[in-house]
Amino acid sequence: MLNRPSITMNMTLAIVAFAMVSLTSCSGIRLFRAEPPTVVREGKTPEQYYQLGVHYKAAGWPEQARECMERTIKGDENGAAGKRAKVYLAAYLPRDHVSPEAVRQNIIAFNLRARGKDEEAIAAFQECMIDYPTFEWPYGNLAGIYTKLGRHKEAQATLYQILNLNPNYLNGWVQLATALAADGDKAGAIRCAKRALQIDPTSSEAKELLNSLQQK
């Protein structure tokens, strides 16, 4: 059985705060539009497509982000942008293609969370997970709420469920590290943060979280 060393209250609050600014599918707590662009514009450079893909992912639109990353790879497969896009595809975007309805449900649930309606958001994320069980983002978003509410075991169970399906889901490892740390398992949290950095050594979120854990 893993040892679960105690952590200070300050560390717990810091880790939970970190979770709430690194939700799985969207950056920060604000409202998002559920209607993504239907067409990705032509004529951009590989680097421009990469940056646009990052923007689309941050807005909660995985398929538009996927198309941008694929165009980046096509235009610069062996270059710096193409290599970054390959990592991004595997680490940050859903493994399987996601339907527009699944995206819409996830964004609606996220917007409920952004309005402070945690219980309604929990129910909406759970419904999205039932309807689309291989879509990673609602799992991570739900786990973030659970961690904030102190429901650490539920957060962990939710994340283990999706990480078993997609072990390359980087934000799942970040969220799991956060939930474990908040639950007192510093060693387990460090292992998860290191796993995230194995998937993407450039991840600033994983680096910041690991540094925070190792300094306490």
Buried (B, 14 or more C-beta within 10 A) or exposed (E): EEEEEEBEEEBBEBBBEBBBEBBBBBBEBEEBEBEBEEEBEEEBEBBBBBBBBBBBBBBBBBBBBBBBBBBBBEBBEEBEBBBBBBBBBBBBBBBBEBEEEBBBBBBBBBBBBBEEBBEBBBBBBBBBBEEBEBBBBBBBBBBBBBBBBEBBEBBBEBBBBBBEBBEBBBBBBBBBBBBBBBBBBBBBBBBBBBBBBEBBEEBEBBBBBBEBBEEB
